[in-house]
């Protein structure tokens, strides 16, 4: 379960939990999964905005 540790961290400091998807049509652990590296830039921009980094 991905939220076990995170829920504990949230009791110690303000926290936010997000997931970044790839839009893939096949499951992550499939032999046919093809990671779209363009999502990395979108994720970077999202987390930069979230952290208020200019």
N, C-alpha and C positions, 0 to 999 in steps of 0.2 A: 504494500500500500504506500503510495508516494507521499501521503500527507502525515504519516506518523511523526516523524521528526519535526516537520514544519509546524505542526500544531503546537509542539512544545516551544519552539523558538518564538512563536507569536505570544506566548505568555510572558516572555522576557523583554520584548521590544515590539514596537509597531511593525507589522509585516503585511506583505501582499503576496499572493500565490497566483502565478499565471502559467499557462501552457502555450508553447509555440508550436503550431502544427505546420506540416509541410504541404498539405493539400493532396497528398498521395492517394491514389485510388486502391492501393494494395496495403496490407498490414505491414507494420514496421519490421517484423521478423520474418518476412517473406523473402524467398530467393529472388523475387522479381521487384523488390523495393529499389527505387532509384532516387537517391537523395538529391533534391534540387538545392544546390549551394546558394542560389540567389536569396533563399529565405534567411541566410545568415545576416545579410545586410539589413533586411527588414527587421529581424530580431534585435540586431544591434541598435538600430534607430529607435525601436520601441522601448528597449530597456534604458537607453540614454534619456529619452523623454521621461520615462517613469522615475528615474533617479534625479531628474532636473540638472543634468550635466550639460553645460553649454560649451 
